[in-house]
C-alpha cells in the first residue's frame, strides 16, 4: 500500500510538473506588441515551423508548440504563407492564427496554361465565390488582354485581397526579370513547344522539327493550336480534337495556315522558351507521344505512319 501511494505521489508530481512546464512555456514570449512578419514556405513540416517560431522570438519553446499541435490534431492545419504575429500572443493564440490562414498566400501557376485557366487558379487560391469570383475573373481577363505568353509560370505570394491588376503586374514583371531576351516569334514557338512536349530533353528537338517545317513550307500541324481554337469552359481548355476540328477556319489552326499562329497559345516556362531560342537540329520532321508519354521521332512520313500504327494502334 505504501509503495502504491509513493507511485501515485510520483505520478502526481510528474503530471503537475509537466503541466506547469506546459503552462509556463505556452505564455507569451514577451510583452512586446509590435508585429513580426512570419513566413511559412510550402511543404514546411510543423516541427520546422515550431523551430522557426522560437528562433524568431514568437514562442518560448518549440517542443511545446509541437506537442500542442499534435495533441489538438492541428499539425496538418498550418497553411503556407506570410503571417503577422506578435510575441505578446500566447502559444495557443499563435496556433489559432496559423490555423486560420495567412494574410498572404502562395499560388502556384504551372507551365502551359492559358489565361482562362490561370485566373481560375487565383480564384480558387483566394477563396472567391459568386459575384466576387466573377468580378475578379472579368478584371483579370481584361488586364491580360494581349498578354498571353507573358504571364510567367511561377509560385507567387499574394495578399488574399490582391486585385487582378496587382496579380497581372507581378506576373509580367517576373517574366521581364527571368526571361533575358526573346523575340515575339520565339515566344509563340515556345508556347507551342510547351503544349506539345512532356520533358525538357525533347523540347529542343521538337523546336528544331517545327522550325524545319517552316523552312520547308510545311504546315506545322500542331494539335495544341487547334485545341486553342475550339476549346471552351464546358469542353475543357485542352480537349481531344477530331478530324473535323482540324478543318476549323482560324489564323491559329496550323493545319490550315503556314508558319506560326499570330500569338502565343499558352504561357510557357523557361525550358520551352530556351528550346525556342536554341533549337536542336536533326533529320526528324515528325514526332508523336505513345500512351505512356514516350516520344518517338521520324524522318519521313512513311516512318511516322509506321510509328502511328506501332505506338497508337491506328
Beta strands, then each sheet from edge to edge (+ up, - down):
strand 1: 35-40
strand 2: 81-86
strand 3: 104-108
strand 4: 155-159
strand 5: 286-289
strand 6: 295-298
sheet 1: 1+ 2- 3+ 4-
sheet 2: 5+ 6-
end
